[in-house]
Amino acid sequence: MKITRILAATFAVLLPLAVSATTLVIPASGTGPGANDSHWQTELTLHNLSASPVAATLTFHDALGSAGTSSISVAPRATVAIADVVASRFGRQAATGAIEVTFDSAFAQKLTVSSRTFNKSATGEFGQDIPAVDQSTLADAGSTIVLSGPSSTTDARFNFGVYADSAATIQWDLIRADGTIAASKEISYAAGTQTQYNTGLSTLFNAASQDNDTVHAIVTSGRAVAYGSVINNKSGDPSYVPGLIALPDTRLNFLGVAFGDSTSVNVPDANHDGVLDRSLDVQSGSWPIAFRIVVNSTTPATFELLNAPAQLRFYDANGGLTFWPDASSSGKTLNVKVRVTADGVTEIITIPFTIH
């Protein structure tokens, strides 16, 4: 018995530990011709602050998904710049896509990744830095990503796009400068695909551009990163538009949650941000709780659970829910996303739970 224990301990020491990986995402890169006789390419730069070499894998993702990989090693404290990376590493002559850079998480704070996408013309180079985004921080269901368009549509055009880290659905809203919603469109994207909408307002919304337009990319399922670019029509000079995650006030009249058969709201959304003001406390392994999502509307509201566990389900079509978490859920917290449509408005509300 002692020998067995010693051998087991020895093998446990010798077995390799699982290596975790860090993935950084460049949401947009490209090579080839563009509008107004522009010619685009992306330069990718990796800098190693470690005393050890760092190996990384580059993966290019276009509208069809993963479209090629390439390996690179960065020597200790060295910098590697890859010119026209989409052409030189992935063999593409004309393409737009995202680039994932994956490496050992031990170097998560030691390897920096940046990119510059630029237009080469007879009058010089005009470029934009497109920063890498940590895959673990990408927007998930219920997030609203804000993309600001140009202040002058006469002088500039507006391209925007999205990289779906997992299978994702995006509700795109075109917001005019006065706050009105001019157009909406919901599109589903396969995991690992990147889609760019050049002159996006006409391409995606079939709408005319106006000064100070804003696009909202509302993630209704999955994980994604959205981005934009404003390009001067005369010079071809681009300015990168990062997707900013924000929490808008809801356009729905979401009042909160009522317990059981109560006719009054027990836990409100008093600040109208679409998130209950406090978590619902639920006891695991006990009797189920029943509650109702309360939305004040002139037409009946419809409800859809987006990320709920199997024990949480609707018992009627009017927002009534039951939740019966098992003992294994004790100590967990949940932020359940619910898609609600009422009076022609569709939004996602959040119901937080604390399970005891």
C-alpha positions as CSV (number, residue, x, y, z in Angstrom):
1,M,0.0,0.0,0.0
2,K,2.8,2.4,0.9
3,I,4.6,1.6,-2.4
4,T,1.4,2.3,-4.4
5,R,1.0,5.6,-2.7
6,I,4.6,6.6,-3.4
7,L,4.3,5.6,-7.0
8,A,1.1,7.5,-7.4
9,A,2.7,10.6,-5.9
10,T,5.7,10.3,-8.2
11,F,3.5,10.0,-11.3
12,A,1.5,13.0,-10.1
13,V,4.6,15.1,-10.0
14,L,5.8,13.9,-13.4
15,L,2.5,14.3,-15.3
16,P,2.5,17.7,-17.2
17,L,0.1,20.3,-16.0
18,A,-2.5,21.5,-18.5
19,V,-1.4,24.6,-20.3
20,S,-3.9,27.4,-20.5
21,A,-3.9,29.8,-23.4
22,T,-4.5,33.5,-23.8
23,T,-6.1,34.7,-27.0
24,L,-6.0,38.2,-28.3
25,V,-8.3,39.3,-31.1
26,I,-7.6,41.9,-33.8
27,P,-11.2,42.4,-34.9
28,A,-10.3,43.8,-38.4
29,S,-7.4,43.3,-40.8
30,G,-7.1,43.1,-44.5
31,T,-5.3,43.3,-47.8
32,G,-6.2,44.4,-51.3
33,P,-8.1,47.2,-53.0
34,G,-10.8,49.4,-51.5
35,A,-13.2,52.2,-52.4
36,N,-12.0,55.4,-54.2
37,D,-8.8,53.7,-55.5
38,S,-7.5,52.9,-52.0
39,H,-5.1,50.0,-51.4
40,W,-5.1,48.4,-47.9
41,Q,-2.8,46.2,-45.9
42,T,-2.3,45.3,-42.2
43,E,1.0,45.3,-40.3
44,L,1.0,43.1,-37.1
45,T,3.5,43.8,-34.4
46,L,4.4,41.5,-31.4
47,H,6.7,42.6,-28.6
48,N,8.1,40.2,-26.0
49,L,8.9,41.5,-22.6
50,S,9.9,38.1,-21.2
51,A,13.4,36.6,-20.8
52,S,12.1,33.5,-22.6
53,P,11.0,33.1,-26.2
54,V,7.2,33.1,-26.8
55,A,5.5,30.9,-29.4
56,A,2.2,32.1,-30.8
57,T,-0.3,30.9,-33.3
58,L,-2.0,33.4,-35.7
59,T,-5.5,32.4,-37.0
60,F,-7.2,34.4,-39.7
61,H,-11.1,34.4,-39.7
62,D,-13.1,35.7,-42.6
63,A,-16.9,35.5,-43.3
64,L,-16.6,31.7,-43.7
65,G,-14.7,31.1,-40.4
66,S,-11.2,30.0,-39.8
67,A,-9.2,30.6,-43.0
68,G,-5.6,29.7,-42.2
69,T,-3.1,29.6,-39.4
70,S,0.5,30.6,-39.1
71,S,3.1,30.1,-36.3
72,I,5.6,32.6,-35.0
73,S,8.2,32.7,-32.3
74,V,9.3,36.0,-30.7
75,A,12.8,35.9,-29.2
76,P,13.4,37.2,-25.6
77,R,12.8,40.9,-25.3
78,A,12.5,41.1,-29.1
79,T,9.9,42.7,-31.5
80,V,8.6,41.1,-34.6
81,A,6.6,43.1,-37.2
82,I,4.8,41.2,-40.0
83,A,4.2,43.4,-43.1
84,D,1.0,42.9,-45.0
85,V,0.2,40.0,-42.7
86,V,-3.0,38.8,-44.4
87,A,-1.1,38.4,-47.7
88,S,2.3,37.3,-46.3
89,R,1.0,34.8,-43.7
90,F,-2.3,33.6,-45.0
91,G,-1.8,33.9,-48.8
92,R,-4.8,36.1,-49.5
93,Q,-4.7,38.7,-52.3
94,A,-7.9,40.5,-51.3
95,A,-9.6,39.8,-48.0
96,T,-10.9,41.3,-44.8
97,G,-11.0,39.4,-41.5
98,A,-10.1,39.1,-37.8
99,I,-6.8,37.7,-36.5
100,E,-6.6,35.7,-33.3
101,V,-3.2,35.5,-31.6
102,T,-3.0,32.6,-29.2
103,F,-0.1,31.8,-26.8
104,D,0.7,30.4,-23.4
105,S,-1.1,32.3,-20.6
106,A,2.1,32.3,-18.6
107,F,3.1,35.2,-21.0
108,A,-0.3,37.0,-20.8
109,Q,1.4,40.1,-19.3
110,K,4.6,39.6,-21.3
111,L,3.5,39.6,-24.9
112,T,1.9,42.7,-26.4
113,V,0.1,42.6,-29.8
114,S,-0.8,45.6,-31.9
115,S,-1.8,46.2,-35.5
116,R,-1.9,49.0,-38.0
117,T,-4.2,48.9,-41.1
118,F,-3.3,51.5,-43.7
119,N,-4.1,52.8,-47.2
120,K,-1.1,53.2,-49.5
121,S,-1.7,55.8,-52.2
122,A,0.2,58.1,-54.5
123,T,0.1,60.8,-51.9
124,G,1.4,58.7,-49.0
125,E,0.2,56.3,-46.3
126,F,-2.8,56.9,-44.2
127,G,-3.4,54.4,-41.4
128,Q,-5.3,53.5,-38.2
129,D,-4.2,51.5,-35.2
130,I,-6.6,48.6,-34.5
131,P,-5.9,47.4,-30.9
132,A,-6.0,43.7,-29.8
133,V,-8.9,42.8,-27.5
134,D,-8.6,40.0,-24.9
135,Q,-11.0,37.2,-25.9
136,S,-12.1,36.8,-22.2
137,T,-13.5,40.4,-22.2
138,L,-15.6,40.3,-25.3
139,A,-19.2,41.5,-25.1
140,D,-21.8,38.8,-24.2
141,A,-25.6,38.5,-24.3
142,G,-27.3,41.7,-23.1
143,S,-24.4,44.0,-24.0
144,T,-24.9,47.1,-26.1
145,I,-21.8,48.1,-28.2
146,V,-21.8,51.7,-29.4
147,L,-20.2,52.7,-32.8
148,S,-20.1,56.4,-33.6
149,G,-20.4,57.5,-37.2
150,P,-18.8,60.5,-38.9
151,S,-19.9,64.1,-38.1
152,S,-19.9,64.8,-41.9
153,T,-21.2,62.2,-44.3
154,T,-20.2,64.4,-47.1
155,D,-16.6,64.2,-46.1
156,A,-16.4,60.6,-44.9
157,R,-17.8,57.1,-45.2
158,F,-18.5,54.7,-42.3
159,N,-17.6,51.0,-42.4
160,F,-18.3,48.7,-39.4
161,G,-18.2,45.0,-38.7
162,V,-18.3,42.3,-36.1
163,Y,-16.2,39.2,-35.1
164,A,-18.3,36.4,-33.5
165,D,-16.1,34.6,-31.0
166,S,-18.9,32.1,-30.5
167,A,-22.2,31.6,-32.4
168,A,-23.8,35.0,-31.9
169,T,-26.9,37.0,-32.7
170,I,-26.7,40.8,-33.0
171,Q,-29.5,43.2,-33.1
172,W,-28.2,46.2,-35.1
173,D,-30.0,49.5,-34.5
174,L,-29.4,52.7,-36.5
175,I,-29.8,55.7,-34.1
176,R,-30.1,59.2,-35.6
177,A,-28.6,62.2,-33.9
178,D,-32.0,63.1,-32.3
179,G,-32.2,59.6,-30.7
180,T,-34.8,58.0,-32.9
181,I,-34.3,54.5,-34.2
182,A,-34.2,54.7,-38.0
183,A,-33.8,51.0,-38.7
184,S,-33.2,47.7,-37.0
185,K,-31.9,44.4,-38.2
186,E,-31.2,41.1,-36.4
187,I,-28.5,38.8,-37.9
188,S,-27.0,35.5,-36.6
189,Y,-23.3,34.8,-37.1
190,A,-21.5,31.4,-37.0
191,A,-18.8,31.0,-34.5
192,G,-15.4,32.3,-35.6
193,T,-16.7,34.4,-38.5
194,Q,-15.9,38.0,-39.2
195,T,-18.2,40.2,-41.3
196,Q,-17.6,43.8,-42.4
197,Y,-20.2,46.2,-43.8
198,N,-18.6,48.7,-46.1
199,T,-20.6,51.9,-46.3
200,G,-22.6,50.0,-43.7
201,L,-25.7,52.2,-43.3
202,S,-26.7,51.5,-46.9
203,T,-25.3,47.9,-47.0
204,L,-26.9,46.7,-43.8
205,F,-29.8,49.0,-43.2
206,N,-30.6,50.1,-46.7
207,A,-30.7,53.6,-45.2
208,A,-29.1,56.9,-46.2
209,S,-26.3,58.2,-44.0
210,Q,-26.8,61.3,-41.9
211,D,-24.4,63.4,-39.9
212,N,-23.7,62.0,-36.4
213,D,-25.4,58.7,-36.9
214,T,-24.7,56.0,-34.3
215,V,-24.9,52.3,-34.6
216,H,-25.8,50.0,-31.7
217,A,-24.7,46.4,-31.9
218,I,-26.8,44.6,-29.2
219,V,-25.6,41.1,-28.5
220,T,-28.6,38.9,-27.9
221,S,-26.7,35.7,-27.7
222,G,-23.1,34.5,-27.8
223,R,-20.0,36.6,-27.6
224,A,-18.7,39.2,-30.1
225,V,-16.7,42.3,-30.7
226,A,-17.9,45.1,-33.0
227,Y,-15.8,47.9,-34.5
228,G,-16.0,50.7,-37.0
229,S,-13.9,52.9,-39.2
230,V,-14.5,56.4,-40.6
231,I,-12.6,57.0,-43.8
232,N,-12.1,60.4,-45.4
233,N,-13.4,60.3,-49.0
234,K,-10.7,62.6,-50.4
235,S,-7.5,61.4,-48.7
236,G,-8.5,57.9,-47.8
237,D,-7.3,58.6,-44.2
238,P,-9.1,56.2,-41.8
239,S,-9.9,56.7,-38.1
240,Y,-10.6,53.6,-36.0
241,V,-13.9,53.5,-34.1
242,P,-13.7,51.2,-31.1
243,G,-16.9,49.5,-30.0
244,L,-17.8,51.0,-26.6
245,I,-19.8,48.8,-24.3
246,A,-22.5,50.9,-22.6
247,L,-25.7,50.3,-20.5
248,P,-28.6,52.3,-22.1
249,D,-31.9,53.1,-20.3
250,T,-34.5,50.7,-21.5
251,R,-37.2,51.9,-24.0
252,L,-39.5,49.3,-22.5
253,N,-41.6,50.1,-19.5
254,F,-40.0,47.3,-17.5
255,L,-41.2,47.7,-13.9
256,G,-39.5,44.8,-12.2
257,V,-40.5,41.4,-10.7
258,A,-43.5,40.4,-8.7
259,F,-43.4,37.3,-6.5
260,G,-46.1,34.6,-6.7
261,D,-49.6,36.0,-7.4
262,S,-48.7,39.5,-6.1
263,T,-50.2,42.4,-8.1
264,S,-47.4,44.8,-7.0
265,V,-43.8,44.8,-7.9
266,N,-41.5,43.4,-5.2
267,V,-38.1,44.0,-6.8
268,P,-38.1,47.0,-9.1
269,D,-36.0,48.4,-11.9
270,A,-36.3,51.9,-10.5
271,N,-33.5,53.4,-12.6
272,H,-34.9,51.9,-15.9
273,D,-31.5,50.4,-17.0
274,G,-33.1,47.0,-17.8
275,V,-31.4,45.4,-14.7
276,L,-33.2,44.6,-11.5
277,D,-32.1,46.8,-8.6
278,R,-31.1,43.8,-6.5
279,S,-30.5,40.0,-6.9
280,L,-33.3,37.6,-6.3
281,D,-32.3,35.3,-3.4
282,V,-33.2,31.7,-4.1
283,Q,-32.8,28.7,-1.7
284,S,-31.5,25.6,-3.5
285,G,-32.9,22.1,-2.9
286,S,-36.1,23.5,-1.5
287,W,-39.5,24.5,-3.0
288,P,-39.5,26.3,-6.3
289,I,-40.1,30.0,-6.3
290,A,-42.6,31.6,-8.7
291,F,-42.3,35.2,-9.9
292,R,-43.5,37.3,-12.8
293,I,-41.6,39.8,-15.1
294,V,-43.8,42.9,-15.1
295,V,-43.8,45.0,-18.3
296,N,-46.4,47.8,-18.7
297,S,-47.4,47.9,-22.4
298,T,-50.4,48.5,-24.6
299,T,-49.9,45.2,-26.5
300,P,-49.1,41.9,-24.8
301,A,-45.3,41.4,-24.2
302,T,-43.5,38.3,-25.4
303,F,-40.6,36.8,-23.5
304,E,-37.7,34.5,-24.4
305,L,-35.0,33.2,-22.0
306,L,-31.5,33.5,-23.5
307,N,-29.1,31.9,-21.1
308,A,-31.2,30.3,-18.3
309,P,-30.4,27.0,-16.6
310,A,-32.8,24.1,-17.2
311,Q,-34.5,24.6,-13.8
312,L,-35.7,28.1,-14.7
313,R,-38.7,28.1,-17.1
314,F,-41.8,29.9,-18.0
315,Y,-45.1,28.5,-16.8
316,D,-47.3,30.9,-18.8
317,A,-47.0,33.3,-21.8
318,N,-47.3,36.4,-19.6
319,G,-43.8,36.4,-18.0
320,G,-44.5,34.0,-15.2
321,L,-41.5,31.9,-14.2
322,T,-40.5,29.1,-11.8
323,F,-37.0,28.4,-10.5
324,W,-36.0,25.3,-8.6
325,P,-32.2,25.1,-8.4
326,D,-30.7,21.9,-7.1
327,A,-28.2,21.6,-4.3
328,S,-25.2,21.8,-6.7
329,S,-26.1,25.4,-7.5
330,S,-25.7,26.6,-4.0
331,G,-23.2,29.5,-3.7
332,K,-23.6,30.5,-7.3
333,T,-24.7,33.8,-8.8
334,L,-26.5,34.1,-12.2
335,N,-27.4,37.0,-14.5
336,V,-30.2,35.7,-16.6
337,K,-30.9,37.5,-19.8
338,V,-34.5,37.7,-21.1
339,R,-35.5,39.1,-24.5
340,V,-38.7,41.1,-24.2
341,T,-40.7,42.5,-27.1
342,A,-43.6,45.0,-26.4
343,D,-45.1,47.9,-28.3
344,G,-42.7,47.3,-31.3
345,V,-39.6,47.5,-29.1
346,T,-37.3,44.5,-28.5
347,E,-34.7,44.7,-25.7
348,I,-32.9,42.4,-23.3
349,I,-33.4,42.7,-19.5
350,T,-31.2,41.2,-16.8
351,I,-32.5,39.3,-13.8
352,P,-29.7,38.6,-11.2
353,F,-29.9,35.6,-8.8
354,T,-28.0,34.7,-5.7
355,I,-28.5,31.0,-4.9
356,H,-28.0,29.8,-1.3
